[in-house]
């Protein structure tokens, strides 16, 4: 083997090790973040829903489902988006365009965070909230049967249906969605 070949093999091995190290760091950070967010939001939602009347509890459930669908839309949009569309905006120094490019370049992480972390936490929360709502309905109306199955099916249908429509919206409005998200992130960055 020639020296150049050996150097090339070493470069490839080092690059592979860096990728594996980066993947492990991402896994650990996303695991910890998901755990902490899920713990926090589960506690807050369970405690706040217990003391609320039925209608506000249902409204919170709708908000949680909507958040899951919204973040799924963002996750899909960032995976479909084309970086080229934002380079012209960046050259004109439009707010958020550099952030949009960063989002697109890190689409796998952004999509994982939006669709999986936030989406899954919203799914778990909506399940917990729907169970509390079922208890409230059973208690308020004196039902002798468990309505949880019906409410769980309704929540699942709204979530899956919302995400299905959201994917169409995300594919058809990718640039607009990424532009809005990047402007919001740019605003909070300051």
Backbone as CSV, one residue per row, in Angstrom:
resi,resn,N_x,N_y,N_z,CA_x,CA_y,CA_z,C_x,C_y,C_z
1,UNK,0.829,-1.180,0.000,0.000,0.000,0.000,0.880,1.253,0.000
2,UNK,0.432,2.216,-0.738,1.180,3.469,-0.817,0.828,4.371,0.366
3,UNK,1.703,5.327,0.622,1.505,6.254,1.737,0.233,7.077,1.539
4,UNK,-0.043,7.504,0.316,-1.237,8.291,0.011,-2.503,7.485,0.322
5,UNK,-2.511,6.202,0.007,-3.667,5.349,0.283,-3.875,5.190,1.788
6,UNK,-2.782,5.023,2.515,-2.863,4.876,3.967,-3.422,6.157,4.598
7,UNK,-2.946,7.306,4.120,-3.446,8.577,4.629,-4.936,8.732,4.341
8,UNK,-5.357,8.328,3.157,-6.768,8.426,2.769,-7.627,7.524,3.652
9,UNK,-7.148,6.325,3.934,-7.875,5.396,4.808,-7.996,5.982,6.211
10,UNK,-6.923,6.586,6.716,-6.953,7.204,8.038,-7.939,8.367,8.078
11,UNK,-7.948,9.190,7.022,-8.878,10.315,6.944,-10.323,9.824,6.989
12,UNK,-10.621,8.763,6.219,-11.978,8.215,6.194,-12.374,7.670,7.560
13,UNK,-11.426,6.988,8.244,-11.707,6.431,9.557,-11.972,7.544,10.568
14,UNK,-11.183,8.597,10.527,-11.361,9.725,11.444,-12.694,10.415,11.178
15,UNK,-13.035,10.594,9.916,-14.306,11.220,9.561,-15.477,10.376,10.060
16,UNK,-15.387,9.061,9.896,-16.434,8.151,10.348,-16.583,8.222,11.868
17,UNK,-15.465,8.288,12.582,-15.495,8.387,14.040,-16.137,9.700,14.484
18,UNK,-15.860,10.794,13.771,-16.466,12.082,14.105,-17.975,12.033,13.912
19,UNK,-18.417,11.409,12.822,-19.851,11.283,12.549,-20.516,10.455,13.637
20,UNK,-19.885,9.338,14.007,-20.444,8.485,15.054,-20.495,9.223,16.386
21,UNK,-19.454,9.994,16.708,-19.410,10.775,17.938,-20.511,11.833,17.929
22,UNK,-20.696,12.500,16.797,-21.726,13.519,16.661,-23.114,12.902,16.816
23,UNK,-23.326,11.725,16.252,-24.608,11.044,16.356,-24.895,10.667,17.803
24,UNK,-23.896,10.179,18.508,-24.065,9.807,19.911,-24.387,11.044,20.758
25,UNK,-23.686,12.146,20.515,-23.961,13.384,21.253,-25.387,13.863,20.989
26,UNK,-25.821,13.783,19.718,-27.185,14.195,19.367,-28.198,13.317,20.087
27,UNK,-27.969,12.006,20.083,-28.880,11.078,20.758,-28.993,11.407,22.240
28,UNK,-27.867,11.595,22.893,-27.875,11.873,24.330,-28.580,13.198,24.619
29,UNK,-28.259,14.227,23.843,-28.879,15.535,24.095,-30.379,15.510,23.821
30,UNK,-30.809,14.835,22.773,-32.235,14.791,22.447,-32.980,13.909,23.452
31,UNK,-32.329,12.867,23.940,-32.916,12.002,24.969,-33.167,12.795,26.245
32,UNK,-32.144,13.515,26.701,-32.257,14.290,27.934,-33.294,15.403,27.771
33,UNK,-33.235,16.113,26.660,-34.190,17.193,26.413,-35.625,16.671,26.383
34,UNK,-35.847,15.573,25.705,-37.186,14.986,25.628,-37.670,14.579,27.012
35,UNK,-36.797,13.956,27.781,-37.165,13.519,29.126,-37.588,14.710,29.985
36,UNK,-36.767,15.751,29.974,-37.046,16.922,30.810,-38.329,17.633,30.358
37,UNK,-38.463,17.865,29.051,-39.667,18.533,28.542,-40.922,17.718,28.825
38,UNK,-40.838,16.416,28.596,-41.986,15.545,28.820,-42.388,15.526,30.286
39,UNK,-41.409,15.431,31.152,-41.669,15.438,32.592,-42.332,16.746,33.010
40,UNK,-41.770,17.848,32.554,-42.296,19.165,32.916,-43.724,19.362,32.401
41,UNK,-43.926,19.147,31.102,-45.243,19.395,30.526,-46.293,18.402,31.012
42,UNK,-45.902,17.175,31.273,-46.851,16.197,31.818,-47.326,16.626,33.195
43,UNK,-46.385,17.046,34.017,-46.741,17.492,35.371,-47.636,18.727,35.316
44,UNK,-47.204,19.727,34.553,-47.959,20.977,34.474,-49.363,20.735,33.921
45,UNK,-49.466,19.949,32.848,-50.788,19.738,32.251,-51.687,18.934,33.177
46,UNK,-51.149,17.892,33.807,-51.970,17.074,34.697,-52.466,17.889,35.889
47,UNK,-51.589,18.682,36.471,-51.976,19.488,37.627,-52.955,20.597,37.256
48,UNK,-52.741,21.209,36.087,-53.621,22.316,35.712,-54.990,21.826,35.243
49,UNK,-55.033,20.680,34.599,-56.298,20.159,34.084,-57.205,19.684,35.215
50,UNK,-56.622,19.138,36.275,-57.412,18.608,37.396,-58.379,19.635,37.954
51,UNK,-57.911,20.869,38.100,-58.734,21.892,38.726,-59.622,22.676,37.774
52,UNK,-59.515,22.406,36.496,-60.289,23.178,35.522,-61.664,22.563,35.255
53,UNK,-62.614,23.419,34.906,-63.897,22.895,34.430,-63.714,22.189,33.080
54,UNK,-64.739,21.524,32.639,-64.674,20.683,31.444,-64.317,21.453,30.169
55,UNK,-64.954,22.566,29.892,-64.738,23.305,28.639,-63.295,23.821,28.525
56,UNK,-62.736,24.493,29.538,-61.336,24.905,29.430,-60.374,23.724,29.259
57,UNK,-60.694,22.596,29.893,-59.850,21.399,29.743,-59.871,20.908,28.301
58,UNK,-61.043,20.939,27.691,-61.168,20.531,26.278,-60.416,21.505,25.381
59,UNK,-60.492,22.797,25.683,-59.765,23.798,24.892,-58.253,23.578,24.993
60,UNK,-57.762,23.249,26.181,-56.331,22.958,26.341,-55.955,21.720,25.538
61,UNK,-56.810,20.719,25.536,-56.566,19.511,24.738,-56.451,19.869,23.258
62,UNK,-57.330,20.715,22.770,-57.296,21.133,21.362,-55.998,21.897,21.068
63,UNK,-55.568,22.738,21.994,-54.313,23.479,21.824,-53.124,22.516,21.751
64,UNK,-53.097,21.522,22.623,-51.999,20.552,22.634,-51.967,19.762,21.325
65,UNK,-53.119,19.323,20.855,-53.181,18.609,19.564,-52.691,19.527,18.445
66,UNK,-53.127,20.778,18.465,-52.724,21.745,17.437,-51.218,21.992,17.445
67,UNK,-50.625,22.045,18.620,-49.174,22.229,18.718,-48.454,21.040,18.082
68,UNK,-48.921,19.843,18.364,-48.327,18.646,17.753,-48.408,18.684,16.240
69,UNK,-49.554,19.087,15.727,-49.745,19.169,14.268,-48.874,20.276,13.682
70,UNK,-48.827,21.426,14.332,-48.028,22.555,13.846,-46.544,22.193,13.758
71,UNK,-46.017,21.577,14.788,-44.604,21.210,14.772,-44.315,20.102,13.766
72,UNK,-45.299,19.246,13.519,-45.132,18.242,12.471,-45.048,18.926,11.101
73,UNK,-45.857,19.943,10.899,-45.811,20.720,9.651,-44.421,21.335,9.465
74,UNK,-43.892,21.921,10.530,-42.556,22.516,10.454,-41.514,21.451,10.142
75,UNK,-41.617,20.307,10.793,-40.678,19.212,10.555,-40.683,18.730,9.123
76,UNK,-41.866,18.618,8.531,-41.966,18.199,7.129,-41.444,19.300,6.214
77,UNK,-41.825,20.531,6.488,-41.412,21.654,5.635,-39.899,21.786,5.560
78,UNK,-39.226,21.614,6.686,-37.775,21.788,6.696,-37.080,20.659,5.926
79,UNK,-37.669,19.486,5.878,-37.051,18.388,5.115,-37.267,18.547,3.617
80,UNK,-38.317,19.247,3.234,-38.643,19.428,1.821,-38.029,20.700,1.240
81,UNK,-37.712,21.644,2.113,-37.256,22.968,1.673,-35.956,22.910,0.877
82,UNK,-35.816,23.861,-0.023,-34.611,24.004,-0.852,-33.812,25.199,-0.335
83,UNK,-32.566,24.940,-0.051,-31.678,25.971,0.485,-31.493,27.127,-0.500
84,UNK,-31.474,26.817,-1.796,-31.227,27.831,-2.830,-32.199,29.002,-2.745
85,UNK,-33.438,28.707,-2.377,-34.456,29.754,-2.324,-34.117,30.842,-1.299
86,UNK,-33.330,30.490,-0.298,-33.020,31.435,0.762,-31.677,32.133,0.583
87,UNK,-30.860,31.657,-0.366,-29.580,32.319,-0.605,-29.777,33.719,-1.184
88,UNK,-30.733,33.863,-2.090,-31.015,35.187,-2.654,-31.512,36.132,-1.567
89,UNK,-32.352,35.617,-0.675,-32.857,36.442,0.423,-31.720,36.826,1.371
90,UNK,-30.798,35.887,1.595,-29.662,36.160,2.479,-28.751,37.225,1.877
91,UNK,-28.586,37.184,0.556,-27.735,38.185,-0.094,-28.347,39.584,-0.001
92,UNK,-29.685,39.647,0.109,-30.367,40.931,0.287,-30.496,41.300,1.769
93,UNK,-29.899,40.432,2.616,-29.883,40.637,4.063,-31.285,40.704,4.666
94,UNK,-32.193,39.875,4.149,-33.534,39.807,4.711,-33.495,39.046,6.030
95,UNK,-34.221,39.560,7.009,-34.216,38.966,8.349,-34.654,37.510,8.299
96,UNK,-33.892,36.681,8.980,-34.237,35.277,9.107,-33.742,34.380,7.995
97,UNK,-33.220,34.941,6.915,-32.812,34.102,5.780,-31.606,33.229,6.119
98,UNK,-30.666,33.760,6.884,-29.515,32.940,7.302,-29.970,31.848,8.266
99,UNK,-30.919,32.178,9.100,-31.486,31.180,10.012,-32.187,30.084,9.221
100,UNK,-32.891,30.462,8.164,-33.571,29.482,7.313,-32.565,28.521,6.686
101,UNK,-31.453,29.050,6.235,-30.407,28.198,5.637,-29.866,27.228,6.677
102,UNK,-29.658,27.713,7.898,-29.177,26.824,8.967,-30.200,25.730,9.275
103,UNK,-31.476,26.117,9.288,-32.529,25.126,9.535,-32.506,24.025,8.469
104,UNK,-32.390,24.443,7.224,-32.417,23.481,6.115,-31.165,22.603,6.135
105,UNK,-30.033,23.191,6.436,-28.791,22.399,6.495,-28.813,21.387,7.638
106,UNK,-29.595,21.670,8.645,-29.733,20.752,9.784,-31.128,20.133,9.809
107,UNK,-31.670,19.877,8.638,-33.048,19.390,8.513,-33.307,18.128,9.324
108,UNK,-32.346,17.215,9.352,-32.573,15.971,10.088,-32.753,16.236,11.590
109,UNK,-31.997,17.161,12.130,-32.130,17.481,13.553,-33.391,18.298,13.820
110,UNK,-33.654,19.267,12.964,-34.838,20.109,13.128,-36.099,19.264,13.005
111,UNK,-36.125,18.405,12.002,-37.281,17.532,11.801,-37.458,16.587,12.984
112,UNK,-36.361,16.026,13.462,-36.424,15.131,14.623,-36.971,15.864,15.838
113,UNK,-36.483,17.074,16.083,-36.952,17.846,17.227,-38.436,18.202,17.081
114,UNK,-38.797,18.742,15.924,-40.175,19.210,15.733,-41.182,18.060,15.682
115,UNK,-40.941,17.121,14.781,-41.920,16.063,14.564,-41.882,14.996,15.654
116,UNK,-40.688,14.655,16.121,-40.588,13.574,17.087,-40.644,14.063,18.529
117,UNK,-39.767,14.978,18.898,-39.741,15.419,20.296,-41.042,16.146,20.651
118,UNK,-41.301,17.257,19.983,-42.493,18.038,20.308,-43.765,17.275,19.932
119,UNK,-43.765,16.652,18.764,-44.934,15.895,18.321,-45.281,14.749,19.253
120,UNK,-44.275,14.002,19.684,-44.529,12.871,20.583,-44.927,13.333,21.978
121,UNK,-44.302,14.403,22.455,-44.705,14.939,23.757,-46.156,15.418,23.686
122,UNK,-46.522,16.081,22.609,-47.911,16.521,22.445,-48.854,15.317,22.411
123,UNK,-48.412,14.230,21.775,-49.229,13.015,21.745,-49.425,12.413,23.124
124,UNK,-48.359,12.355,23.894,-48.449,11.820,25.259,-49.328,12.725,26.120
125,UNK,-49.127,14.034,25.999,-49.936,14.981,26.768,-51.411,14.892,26.396
126,UNK,-51.686,14.801,25.110,-53.092,14.729,24.703,-53.740,13.448,25.230
127,UNK,-52.966,12.366,25.315,-53.496,11.134,25.902,-53.804,11.306,27.384
128,UNK,-52.880,11.930,28.111,-53.091,12.152,29.548,-54.248,13.114,29.787
129,UNK,-54.301,14.173,29.004,-55.384,15.153,29.163,-56.724,14.518,28.806
130,UNK,-56.744,13.713,27.751,-58.011,13.071,27.372,-58.496,12.120,28.466
131,UNK,-57.573,11.461,29.169,-57.965,10.587,30.284,-58.589,11.400,31.412
132,UNK,-57.985,12.554,31.706,-58.551,13.417,32.748,-59.912,13.976,32.332
133,UNK,-60.040,14.311,31.057,-61.327,14.811,30.554,-62.384,13.714,30.641
134,UNK,-62.008,12.492,30.311,-62.952,11.366,30.408,-63.441,11.203,31.846
135,UNK,-62.530,11.341,32.800,-62.932,11.257,34.210,-63.898,12.384,34.568
136,UNK,-63.615,13.584,34.070,-64.487,14.730,34.341,-65.880,14.507,33.744
137,UNK,-65.929,14.028,32.492,-67.218,13.789,31.837,-67.998,12.717,32.588
138,UNK,-67.313,11.647,32.959,-67.962,10.564,33.698,-68.509,11.080,35.027
139,UNK,-67.727,11.926,35.689,-68.130,12.470,36.983,-69.269,13.474,36.835
140,UNK,-69.132,14.412,35.889,-70.136,15.474,35.718,-71.483,14.910,35.288
141,UNK,-71.475,13.953,34.355,-72.723,13.422,33.811,-73.138,12.101,34.454
142,UNK,-72.388,11.634,35.434,-72.747,10.418,36.154,-72.821,9.179,35.268
143,UNK,-71.923,9.074,34.307,-71.934,7.920,33.403,-71.463,6.665,34.131
144,UNK,-72.069,5.543,33.773,-71.690,4.287,34.425,-70.710,3.476,33.568
145,UNK,-70.356,3.988,32.387,-69.406,3.284,31.525,-68.188,4.184,31.276
146,UNK,-67.104,3.557,30.869,-65.852,4.281,30.647,-65.855,4.906,29.252
147,UNK,-65.832,6.210,29.203,-65.871,6.941,27.938,-64.464,7.182,27.378
148,UNK,-63.432,6.771,28.145,-62.040,7.009,27.758,-61.725,6.458,26.376
149,UNK,-62.251,5.289,26.033,-61.948,4.677,24.733,-62.434,5.555,23.583
150,UNK,-63.618,6.110,23.736,-64.184,6.984,22.707,-63.374,8.275,22.586
151,UNK,-63.028,8.867,23.708,-62.255,10.113,23.686,-60.857,9.868,23.133
152,UNK,-60.228,8.768,23.513,-58.891,8.438,22.992,-58.927,8.257,21.483
153,UNK,-59.956,7.586,20.990,-60.098,7.387,19.539,-60.303,8.718,18.828
154,UNK,-61.092,9.595,19.428,-61.334,10.916,18.842,-60.046,11.735,18.808
155,UNK,-59.283,11.717,19.888,-58.010,12.463,19.961,-57.022,11.910,18.928
156,UNK,-56.922,10.593,18.834,-56.020,9.977,17.855,-56.428,10.356,16.434
157,UNK,-57.719,10.346,16.166,-58.210,10.702,14.824,-57.908,12.159,14.491
158,UNK,-58.126,13.034,15.450,-57.821,14.450,15.217,-56.326,14.665,14.988
159,UNK,-55.510,13.974,15.762,-54.057,14.114,15.630,-53.572,13.594,14.285
160,UNK,-53.947,12.376,13.950,-53.491,11.771,12.691,-54.071,12.508,11.492
161,UNK,-55.344,12.856,11.556,-55.957,13.614,10.461,-55.331,14.981,10.292
162,UNK,-55.076,15.646,11.415,-54.425,16.959,11.369,-53.035,16.883,10.773
163,UNK,-52.283,15.846,11.143,-50.935,15.686,10.600,-50.973,15.331,9.119
164,UNK,-51.969,14.585,8.701,-52.094,14.247,7.275,-52.356,15.504,6.443
165,UNK,-53.264,16.332,6.915,-53.530,17.604,6.227,-52.298,18.504,6.327
166,UNK,-51.652,18.485,7.485,-50.459,19.303,7.693,-49.330,18.967,6.738
167,UNK,-49.161,17.699,6.423,-48.109,17.294,5.480,-48.370,17.877,4.095
168,UNK,-49.611,17.916,3.682,-49.963,18.522,2.388,-49.672,20.024,2.429
169,UNK,-50.082,20.661,3.521,-49.822,22.092,3.682,-48.317,22.361,3.659
170,UNK,-47.557,21.532,4.370,-46.098,21.718,4.441,-45.447,21.573,3.075
171,UNK,-45.855,20.573,2.312,-45.266,20.367,0.976,-45.600,21.513,0.036
172,UNK,-46.808,22.041,0.138,-47.249,23.089,-0.788,-46.807,24.499,-0.384
173,UNK,-46.390,24.674,0.852,-46.032,26.017,1.344,-44.692,26.022,2.072
174,UNK,-43.789,25.191,1.625,-42.509,25.008,2.300,-41.780,26.325,2.533
175,UNK,-41.596,27.100,1.487,-40.823,28.340,1.589,-41.468,29.307,2.563
176,UNK,-42.779,29.457,2.492,-43.473,30.373,3.402,-43.333,29.929,4.853
177,UNK,-43.484,28.624,5.088,-43.403,28.104,6.455,-42.007,28.314,7.025
178,UNK,-40.986,27.950,6.249,-39.606,28.111,6.724,-39.284,29.588,6.920
179,UNK,-39.792,30.446,6.048,-39.549,31.892,6.191,-40.155,32.412,7.500
180,UNK,-41.368,32.008,7.806,-42.021,32.460,9.044,-41.280,31.925,10.267
181,UNK,-40.959,30.625,10.255,-40.251,30.019,11.391,-38.897,30.689,11.595
182,UNK,-38.177,30.918,10.512,-36.849,31.535,10.642,-36.943,32.980,11.119
183,UNK,-37.981,33.706,10.722,-38.164,35.073,11.221,-38.466,35.064,12.713
184,UNK,-39.280,34.112,13.154,-39.593,33.995,14.581,-38.319,33.665,15.360
185,UNK,-37.558,32.695,14.871,-36.306,32.323,15.544,-35.312,33.483,15.541
186,UNK,-35.257,34.206,14.427,-34.362,35.371,14.329,-34.753,36.433,15.363
187,UNK,-36.049,36.638,15.536,-36.544,37.617,16.514,-36.140,37.219,17.921
188,UNK,-36.303,35.947,18.276,-35.959,35.479,19.615,-34.462,35.354,19.833
189,UNK,-33.733,35.235,18.741,-32.283,35.151,18.826,-31.697,36.445,19.393
190,UNK,-32.329,37.563,19.024,-31.868,38.858,19.518,-32.258,38.995,20.964
